Amino acid sequence: MLPASFQTPAAVILLVGGLLACFAGYRIFRIVLGIYGFIGGALLASNIVGTDHTMWMIGAAVLGGAIGALILIAAYFIGVALIGAGLGAVIANLVWATVGGEPHIAVVIILAILGALAALALQRYVIIVATAYGGAQTVVVGAAALMGSQAAADVASRTVYSVYPLNPMPATALDSAAAFVLGIAGLAVQLLVTAKGKK
């Protein structure tokens, strides 16, 4: 986990990254992936090294963050196609299961290709929804930490996979409502302004 002295910088990074993701996630999707990949990689690497030696932890966080950003950027587009291909294969098996039997391999391949293409064609909307709500959650977490959320501080003392003292989602109905409303606002802004006309 990150030391307590890094609370404010980490919260600011999450707040700014969340706002970018929420309101312009589709337009700057590679940057958003890089930010989230960096955060994830930095957390994982800094947890492996520990907080005893600050310089080693910072070095590990930067290196882990860079690797995490590269992996997430590269894996997403491949992952979208693989998910679509998997769904196509599942559909082939479900259809043939209803008539009793197994589909021919050619049918599975054709439906897998069609599924991959469909997933890639619809990725615009998947990205918009995911970045609007993912960014909204990140904004709420960053804002809660900047306001000194005691609940977030308590979580950090119990788990290593936390940005000190942040929790993946502050556990109050108001926080959840704020993330939901902010997600709707981000969705509207992206569909009507920032993602409009961008292919």
Secondary structure as GFF3:
##gff-version 3
##sequence-region A 1 199
A	DSSP	three_ten_helix	4	6	.	.	.	ID=ss1
A	DSSP	alpha_helix	7	24	.	.	.	ID=ss2
A	DSSP	alpha_helix	29	49	.	.	.	ID=ss3
A	DSSP	alpha_helix	54	99	.	.	.	ID=ss4
A	DSSP	alpha_helix	105	146	.	.	.	ID=ss5
A	DSSP	alpha_helix	150	158	.	.	.	ID=ss6
A	DSSP	alpha_helix	173	189	.	.	.	ID=ss7
A	DSSP	pi_helix	190	194	.	.	.	ID=ss8
###
